[in-house]
């Protein structure tokens, strides 16, 4: 896995403006050409798809998913956007009662966590579709767990204010190595600042050298 700083439309909040699984990467239709070139350079086996969700470029806010599946917080009226995804062989599930799923749920192929206030039925539907167990949890007293925790199938980064007990618990459940850290020069909502998979971890370009070195040490330890 490589490590690279970048932006999406000159914005360092990559997890807000794009969405990535092991198989595909969603980016805004108007992504800058120089940024698209960087993504293509590092995502050699990951399909890059230009689109929107809810007629918005905030793809990471409205999306969660694994492998070739995506769950979007929208409604069935956004048929054109859903059609784009399905034409790319992506399996899509629509959730009508919440929009900002990317802020409210965080998961990898081993386990997932959701905001305390989500409906049990909604969590059950998402869990069944993605074939992963999901439990309600907050981190550092914050319900926006999708913003406070970044995870993929290889590592996780988490709000540095997490308690030691919670850190050990999520490490056990997610079954990957991780660290409490800030990104983008002190930002604790690390889920907003990173995207990646087995090929590369992208982090916002405001990330300091000290933050970068800590992540680099984590990646070195990953087998």
MOHU-V805876 format. One record per residue. N is the residue number from 0. RES is the residue in three letters. PSI is psi in radians with two decimals (* if undefined). Layout:
# MOHU-V805876
n=(N | N)
res=(RES | RES)
psi=(PSI | PSI)
This chain:
# MOHU-V805876
n=(0 | 1 | 2 | 3 | 4 | 5 | 6 | 7 | 8 | 9 | 10 | 11 | 12 | 13 | 14 | 15 | 16 | 17 | 18 | 19 | 20 | 21 | 22 | 23 | 24 | 25 | 26 | 27 | 28 | 29 | 30 | 31 | 32 | 33 | 34 | 35 | 36 | 37 | 38 | 39 | 40 | 41 | 42 | 43 | 44 | 45 | 46 | 47 | 48 | 49 | 50 | 51 | 52 | 53 | 54 | 55 | 56 | 57 | 58 | 59 | 60 | 61 | 62 | 63 | 64 | 65 | 66 | 67 | 68 | 69 | 70 | 71 | 72 | 73 | 74 | 75 | 76 | 77 | 78 | 79 | 80 | 81 | 82 | 83 | 84 | 85 | 86 | 87 | 88 | 89 | 90 | 91 | 92 | 93 | 94 | 95 | 96 | 97 | 98 | 99 | 100 | 101 | 102 | 103 | 104 | 105 | 106 | 107 | 108 | 109 | 110 | 111 | 112 | 113 | 114 | 115 | 116 | 117 | 118 | 119 | 120 | 121 | 122 | 123 | 124 | 125 | 126 | 127 | 128 | 129 | 130 | 131 | 132 | 133 | 134 | 135 | 136 | 137 | 138 | 139 | 140 | 141 | 142 | 143 | 144 | 145 | 146 | 147 | 148 | 149 | 150 | 151 | 152 | 153 | 154 | 155 | 156 | 157 | 158 | 159 | 160 | 161 | 162 | 163 | 164 | 165 | 166 | 167 | 168 | 169 | 170 | 171 | 172 | 173 | 174 | 175 | 176 | 177 | 178 | 179 | 180 | 181 | 182 | 183 | 184 | 185 | 186 | 187 | 188 | 189 | 190 | 191 | 192 | 193 | 194 | 195 | 196 | 197 | 198 | 199 | 200 | 201 | 202 | 203 | 204 | 205 | 206 | 207 | 208 | 209 | 210 | 211 | 212 | 213 | 214 | 215 | 216 | 217 | 218 | 219 | 220 | 221 | 222)
res=(UNK | UNK | UNK | UNK | UNK | UNK | UNK | UNK | UNK | UNK | UNK | UNK | UNK | UNK | UNK | UNK | UNK | UNK | UNK | UNK | UNK | UNK | UNK | UNK | UNK | UNK | UNK | UNK | UNK | UNK | UNK | UNK | UNK | UNK | UNK | UNK | UNK | UNK | UNK | UNK | UNK | UNK | UNK | UNK | UNK | UNK | UNK | UNK | UNK | UNK | UNK | UNK | UNK | UNK | UNK | UNK | UNK | UNK | UNK | UNK | UNK | UNK | UNK | UNK | UNK | UNK | UNK | UNK | UNK | UNK | UNK | UNK | UNK | UNK | UNK | UNK | UNK | UNK | UNK | UNK | UNK | UNK | UNK | UNK | UNK | UNK | UNK | UNK | UNK | UNK | UNK | UNK | UNK | UNK | UNK | UNK | UNK | UNK | UNK | UNK | UNK | UNK | UNK | UNK | UNK | UNK | UNK | UNK | UNK | UNK | UNK | UNK | UNK | UNK | UNK | UNK | UNK | UNK | UNK | UNK | UNK | UNK | UNK | UNK | UNK | UNK | UNK | UNK | UNK | UNK | UNK | UNK | UNK | UNK | UNK | UNK | UNK | UNK | UNK | UNK | UNK | UNK | UNK | UNK | UNK | UNK | UNK | UNK | UNK | UNK | UNK | UNK | UNK | UNK | UNK | UNK | UNK | UNK | UNK | UNK | UNK | UNK | UNK | UNK | UNK | UNK | UNK | UNK | UNK | UNK | UNK | UNK | UNK | UNK | UNK | UNK | UNK | UNK | UNK | UNK | UNK | UNK | UNK | UNK | UNK | UNK | UNK | UNK | UNK | UNK | UNK | UNK | UNK | UNK | UNK | UNK | UNK | UNK | UNK | UNK | UNK | UNK | UNK | UNK | UNK | UNK | UNK | UNK | UNK | UNK | UNK | UNK | UNK | UNK | UNK | UNK | UNK | UNK | UNK | UNK | UNK | UNK | UNK)
psi=(2.31 | 2.88 | 2.27 | 2.38 | 2.46 | -3.03 | 2.87 | 1.98 | 0.83 | 0.38 | 2.25 | -0.08 | 1.32 | -0.66 | -0.22 | -0.71 | 0.05 | 2.95 | 2.37 | 2.41 | -2.98 | -0.31 | -0.43 | 2.80 | 2.08 | 2.26 | 2.75 | 2.59 | -0.48 | 0.44 | 2.48 | 2.48 | -0.66 | -0.58 | -0.69 | -0.66 | -0.71 | -0.78 | -0.77 | -0.55 | -0.66 | -0.58 | 1.27 | -0.53 | 0.16 | 2.17 | 2.23 | 2.18 | 2.19 | 2.20 | -2.95 | 2.91 | 2.35 | 0.56 | 0.59 | 2.60 | 0.01 | 1.14 | -0.65 | -0.42 | -0.67 | 0.06 | 2.51 | 2.81 | 3.04 | 2.43 | -1.99 | 0.36 | 2.55 | 2.47 | 2.20 | 2.42 | 1.70 | -2.70 | 2.94 | -0.11 | -0.29 | 0.96 | -0.60 | -0.76 | -0.72 | -0.68 | -0.67 | -0.79 | -0.77 | -0.57 | -0.38 | 0.25 | 0.48 | 2.30 | 2.22 | 2.33 | 2.33 | 2.29 | 2.15 | -0.40 | -0.18 | 2.48 | -0.91 | 1.04 | -0.58 | -0.46 | -0.36 | -0.28 | 2.46 | 2.33 | 2.81 | -2.93 | -0.20 | -0.60 | 2.90 | 2.77 | 2.53 | 2.73 | 2.54 | -0.54 | -0.04 | 2.55 | 2.45 | -0.68 | -0.68 | -0.80 | -0.71 | -0.75 | -0.77 | -0.75 | -0.74 | -0.71 | -0.75 | -0.12 | 0.82 | 2.46 | 2.42 | 2.29 | 2.70 | 2.37 | 2.60 | 2.88 | 2.25 | 0.60 | 0.23 | 2.22 | -0.41 | 1.21 | -0.50 | -0.40 | -0.50 | -0.23 | 2.19 | 2.28 | 2.51 | -2.90 | 0.12 | -0.42 | 2.93 | 2.67 | 2.42 | 2.66 | 2.20 | -0.20 | 0.07 | 2.52 | 2.77 | -0.67 | -0.80 | -0.64 | -0.80 | -0.64 | -0.84 | -0.55 | -0.75 | -0.75 | -0.74 | -0.41 | 0.55 | 2.80 | 2.62 | 3.04 | 2.55 | 2.28 | 2.79 | 2.78 | 2.94 | 0.79 | 1.03 | 0.05 | 2.22 | -0.26 | 1.24 | -0.39 | -0.36 | -0.18 | -0.04 | 2.61 | 2.72 | 3.13 | -2.70 | -0.41 | -0.75 | 2.59 | 2.02 | 2.38 | 2.74 | 2.55 | -0.12 | -0.04 | 2.28 | 2.88 | -0.64 | -0.76 | -0.74 | -0.75 | -0.65 | -0.71 | -0.68 | -0.70 | -0.65 | -0.77 | -0.66 | -0.63 | -0.23 | 2.21 | *)
